[in-house]
Amino acid sequence: MLKVIKNEREYEAALARVYELMQLDLVDDSPESDELDVLALFVEAYEHKHYPIAAPTPIEAITFRLEQLGKEKSELAKILGTRSRQSEILSGKRKLSLDMIRKLHAVLHIPAESLIAAY
């Protein structure tokens, strides 16, 4: 019987069952497929509450996006204007200006809310 996960023991049991179900060749709309969908929602809700993931700092967001796009950090200098500015931003010596945030958002498609966070 499916139920909301309330403690670590139930969470571990749910993860084990999710793993078992994922090993099967499930058919859409089967009872097992439905069970997996519901368990995944319960696991996600439990993890969201008990294992929250902090939002990245603007520098982490920029670095991650460059890696994701397969670009070198030197690409940042092209966007921001100079290599020294790139270095200052990535080292945390200089904060992003509104103009820089707009450029990074437009060129790298980094969400603006990730770039305006305090760091």
C-alpha positions, 0 to 999 in steps of 0.5 A: 500500500502506498503512503506518504513518506514520514521518516528515514526508514520509510524513505529508504524502503521507498528508494529500494522499491523504486529501484526494484521497479526501475529494473522491470520493463514496465508498460505504461499505465500498468499498476507497477508503472503507476506505483513507480510514478506515485513513489517518485512523487513521494520520494521527491517531496521527502527529499525536497523537505529533508535534503534541500539543495541551495541555489547556486551563487551567481559565480557557480551559475556562470561557471556551470552554464559555461561548462554545460555549453562546452565553453571555456571561461575565456568566453566570459571575457568576450561577453563582459568586455575584458579578461581582467573583468572576467577574472575579477568576477570569477574570483569574487573581487567584483560584483556583477553590474546590472548591465553584466547581468543583462548580457549574461542572461541574453548570451548564456541564457542564465536565469536572471534570478540566478545572477542577482542573488547575493554572494 
